Amino acid sequence: MPEEISSERQRLFIAISLPSKVKARILAAQSTLRSVVEEGVRWTTSEQLHLTLRFLGSIETARIPALIDSLQAACASRGMLTLRCAGIGFFPRQRSPRVIWAGVQEEGDRLRGLHDSIQQATKVFSHEAQESEFNAHITLGRAKDLNRTRAEALVKVALSLRDEVFGEWIAKSVELIRSQLSPRGARYSLVTSVPLEPVP
């Protein structure tokens, strides 16, 4: 059930969720990476694994119904997506990793089209900067204090996983999710789910 909207502002983002089997394989790869570098990286939990399409930041609760309407319009007639998660990479670059991620691919350009449509439809609701370039990925961890030796060890293991396939799935919906920050990390709850209807 979607969570009741009650606070004056909510921290929101838009994402595609992952099936449990894909999550399990990603977490197994993450465990391999963690065995090399445990400290210096804030590793993503199972709950936090998702494909982010737009981070909105703090949004007035009163505006959320209109935001949902815009999101529904952006997703209309976009169709379900066949997605494939494979390989490990880094932002901004391999030599100085700050974000460790698993890549997401889709045949054709429909995922990018959905992303661009959502960016356009939600820009009036958020002051957060929009992505200049869309790189579909699932964040596995964020480096906080990684020295050169640990970074090189992490990259070496990641390269051994670059051809690893974590699974394929059909994305049938896009989710608007609330993020609540706490000392133990972000906690997520569903605000609403917008179906990706078949293309007519």
Protein Blocks (a to p, Z undefined) as FASTA:
>chain_A
ZZddfbfbdcddddddddfklmmmmmmmmmmmmmmmmghpacddfklgccdfbdgbjadf
klmmmmmmmmmmmmgonbpaddddedjdddfbfklcfbdcdddddehjllmmmmmmmmmm
mmmmpcbdcdfbdcddddfbdcfbdcfklmmmmmmmmmmmmmpcfbdcddfbdcdddddd
dfkbpcdddfbdcdddddZZ
